[in-house]
Amino acid sequence: MKLRYSAHQVPRGSRPDAVGSGSWYLIKNVPLMRLTYQVRLLAYMAQRNSARLVVVLPPGARVSKDMQAFVRDNPVMIQRAKR
């Protein structure tokens, strides 16, 4: 099967920043964590591998409403980094 892409299209992918026993870690240094394609893709991949996605944020970061709803409905956990 040959995938057809134009000059500007590339297949998307993402990898976790770290992998632990039963957990995949995504480390973000952002003031507002939004629900992004990266988060949705990693959550799906972690679930397929019987793991949980842990999103590590700085202590003062806020989480958007969409991301909060996604965390409630999926095996995703928000963790605050220690200073």
C-alpha positions in Angstrom: 0.0 0.0 0.0 1.4 3.4 -1.0 0.4 6.4 1.0 -0.2 9.5 -1.1 1.0 12.8 0.4 1.5 16.1 -1.2 4.8 17.9 -0.7 3.7 19.5 2.6 1.8 16.5 4.2 3.6 14.1 6.5 2.2 11.3 8.7 1.8 12.5 12.3 3.2 10.7 15.3 4.3 11.2 18.8 6.4 9.5 21.5 6.2 9.8 25.3 9.0 11.6 27.0 9.5 8.7 29.4 8.1 5.2 30.0 7.7 3.7 33.4 6.1 0.5 34.6 2.5 0.9 33.5 2.8 4.6 32.8 3.8 6.8 29.9 5.0 10.4 30.8 4.5 13.5 28.7 6.4 16.5 30.3 5.0 19.9 29.3 6.3 23.3 30.4 3.3 25.5 29.6 1.2 28.0 31.5 -2.1 26.5 30.1 -2.4 22.9 29.1 -4.8 22.4 26.3 -6.2 19.3 24.7 -3.9 18.7 21.7 -3.5 16.1 19.1 -0.3 14.9 20.8 -2.2 14.3 24.1 -5.1 12.5 22.4 -2.7 10.3 20.3 -0.5 9.4 23.3 -3.5 8.6 25.4 -4.8 6.3 22.7 -1.4 4.6 22.3 -1.0 4.2 26.1 -4.4 2.7 26.4 -3.7 0.2 23.6 -0.5 -0.9 25.5 -2.4 -1.2 28.8 -0.7 1.8 30.3 -1.8 5.2 31.7 -0.6 8.6 30.3 0.7 10.9 32.9 1.0 14.6 31.9 3.5 16.4 34.1 3.0 20.2 34.3 4.8 23.0 36.2 3.2 23.9 39.6 1.4 27.1 38.4 0.0 25.7 35.1 -3.7 25.7 34.4 -5.7 23.1 32.6 -8.3 23.9 30.0 -11.9 22.8 30.3 -11.6 20.4 27.3 -8.5 18.8 28.8 -10.3 18.4 32.2 -13.2 16.6 30.5 -10.7 14.4 28.5 -8.9 13.4 31.8 -12.2 12.4 33.4 -13.2 10.2 30.5 -9.8 8.6 29.7 -6.9 6.9 31.5 -5.0 10.2 31.7 -3.6 11.7 34.9 -2.4 15.3 35.5 0.6 15.6 37.8 2.3 18.8 39.0 6.1 18.9 39.1 7.8 19.7 42.3 9.8 22.9 42.5 
